[in-house]
């Protein structure tokens, strides 16, 4: 239950904790007025938000088109970007930096090591494959970490397996020049991009040694100082390039830092059997997160969060918009997921905490 979250009134919160705002009819009315029309009838999966405040990139699964596309939330128009080779069993995971959309395209739900990496230029419409996994001598794809491609400032990054015992490479691909730089060969986990062309990944020095974060320049591959917010971090995180948010290793609490130069703090905790899920998102002052089946949006300036869903799903945020995707009503391969896309300027005030 939502009431199982630690903390109630803001006045009684520990210094860094957030509290849950009272339910708001104004928020619910706003979400119901901004439903993306195509999401009522067509299976869609949100991929990432655009920067214009009214469009989203999605995976589409329909009889007429299955693939990656962009939907204008105001007009409902779908722009087809790339069709999936197997409409039934292909999925995508990636990001958008304001010009380039980059994603890993996974071929088959039962083998996440088989993927290609694609880049689409929103200014020119150009579509290019920029990476692909390879097979070992036994014909099987090398193991790769389960993490989609990231992109920021014209640089794309991903990690792909290259050998036994999870040997892998961290790639930094310059989308302007076409240069593919291998920043690291070793045993890295997923890679993340921060502002100022800082590339970060997790890696252990050897078996039984705790994982720690490493940082390098995505332009040159040279090592750089690891930002303070990541120095004690052992797990993955979400970032807008300047701030981070993530569930702890046990998924019992949400941690946040207003800057990668500052130490993160626990801001939301759970009790009993409740756990955070993998839906954490961050951009600017807003954080989206879930404690299944409840879905929340937090305002980090007010140190409050409000419930926006009750059956799972996700809350994506950008500098201009909030996208709330409700979880499925029934279990099917490609369910109908109702989406509401709201410009941040239209969000009503967040109520005080109980």
CORSUL-V148009 format. One record per residue. RES is the residue in one small letter. SS is DSSP state (H for helix, E for strand, - for the rest). PSI is psi in degrees with one decimal (999 if undefined). Layout:
# CORSUL-V148009
res: [RES RES]
ss: [SS SS]
psi: [PSI PSI]
This chain:
# CORSUL-V148009
res: [x x x x x x x x x x x x x x x x x x x x x x x x x x x x x x x x x x x x x x x x x x x x x x x x x x x x x x x x x x x x x x x x x x x x x x x x x x x x x x x x x x x x x x x x x x x x x x x x x x x x x x x x x x x x x x x x x x x x x x x x x x x x x x x x x x x x x x x x x x x x x x x x x x x x x x x x x x x x x x x x x x x x x x x x x x x x x x x x x x x x x x x x x x x x x x x x x x x x x x x x x x x x x x x x x x x x x x x x x x x x x x x x x x x x x x x x x x x x x x x x x x x x x x x x x x x x x x x x x x x x x x x x x x x x x x x x x x x x x x x x x x x x x x x x x x x x x x x x x x x x x x x x x x x x x x x x x x x x x x x x x x x x x x x x x x x x x x x x x x x x x x x x x x x x x x x x x x]
ss: [- H H H - - - - - H H H - - - - - - E E E - - - H H H H H H H H H - E - H H H H - - E E E E E E E - - - - - E E E E E E E - - - - E E E E E E E - - - - - E E E E E E - - - - - - E E E E E E E - - - E E E E E E E E - - - - - - - E E E E E E E - - - - - E E E E E E - - E - - - - - E - - - - - - - - E E E - - E E E E E E E E E - - - E E E E E E E E - - - - - E E E E E E E - E E E E E E E H H H E E E E E E - - - - - - - - E E E E E E - - - - - E - - - - H H H - - - - - - - E E - - - - E E E E - - - - - E E E E E - - - - - - - E E E E E - - - - - - - - - - - E E E - - E E E E E E - - E E E E E E - - - - E E E E E E - - - E E E E E - - - E E E E E E - - - - - - - - - - - - E E E E E H H H - - - - - - E -]
psi: [153.1 -29.0 -13.4 -8.2 144.2 132.0 146.1 -75.9 141.6 -34.7 -22.2 7.4 144.3 161.1 -38.6 -3.5 148.9 159.0 159.2 124.9 156.5 154.5 151.1 119.1 -31.6 -41.0 -43.4 -39.9 -41.9 -45.2 -39.0 -25.8 -14.9 28.1 132.9 118.9 -44.5 -25.2 -12.1 -24.1 -14.6 133.8 119.1 147.3 125.0 134.8 -53.8 167.2 150.3 -176.2 -0.5 -7.4 -4.7 11.1 155.8 150.0 137.1 160.8 130.9 135.9 90.5 162.2 -31.2 -25.3 130.9 123.7 -160.7 134.6 174.6 131.4 130.6 114.7 -19.3 -40.8 -19.1 2.7 136.2 124.4 118.0 129.0 -50.5 130.3 147.5 141.6 -32.6 99.8 -23.1 -37.4 29.9 143.0 162.4 156.3 120.3 -155.1 175.8 133.0 13.0 -22.6 -51.0 132.1 124.4 136.2 151.0 132.1 109.1 130.4 90.8 133.0 -17.5 3.3 93.7 3.6 -9.5 98.0 157.2 159.1 127.9 149.9 132.8 126.9 112.8 -16.2 -38.9 -17.8 3.3 137.2 128.5 141.0 125.6 -3.1 163.3 145.2 162.7 165.2 152.3 -177.8 -25.4 2.2 -4.6 148.3 141.0 147.6 133.9 149.7 150.0 87.6 128.3 172.1 150.8 155.6 138.3 131.7 32.4 8.4 130.6 147.4 147.4 166.3 130.8 143.2 146.3 -3.0 -173.7 160.7 38.3 30.1 135.1 168.5 141.2 118.5 142.3 109.8 120.5 110.7 -16.7 -39.0 -18.3 7.7 128.3 108.3 123.6 108.0 -32.9 134.1 123.2 -130.3 55.7 156.6 -154.4 154.3 149.1 147.8 131.8 173.4 166.1 26.8 38.5 124.0 130.1 141.1 159.4 142.6 142.7 143.9 -17.5 173.2 134.0 -3.6 131.9 143.5 145.0 163.9 148.0 154.3 145.9 165.1 130.3 -9.4 -37.0 -20.2 -5.0 143.1 144.4 165.6 133.3 128.3 148.7 -38.8 -20.3 -2.2 -27.9 7.1 136.0 -6.5 175.1 170.3 170.1 145.4 152.2 13.4 -24.5 -26.0 162.6 155.4 146.5 152.6 149.7 177.1 -30.9 -0.7 31.3 -11.1 155.6 132.8 149.8 145.8 137.0 -9.6 144.5 -9.7 -1.4 150.6 134.3 159.4 151.4 128.0 -24.4 135.5 164.1 162.7 162.2 -131.2 0.4 142.9 150.0 155.6 -168.6 15.1 9.2 131.3 151.2 140.7 123.3 -130.0 -5.8 144.1 131.8 139.0 162.7 144.9 91.8 133.9 12.2 142.7 135.8 155.6 129.1 142.1 107.9 -20.2 -41.5 -15.8 43.1 156.9 148.3 144.9 131.7 1.7 158.4 11.0 43.2 -155.9 -152.7 156.3 104.0 143.8 150.7 -173.2 -12.4 -16.5 161.2 130.0 117.1 118.7 119.8 147.1 169.3 152.2 -23.3 160.9 109.8 166.8 -46.7 88.1 164.1 123.6 111.5 130.3 139.4 123.7 116.3 123.6 139.0 -31.5 -18.9 -4.1 134.3 166.6 144.2 126.3 164.1 164.3 159.6 999]
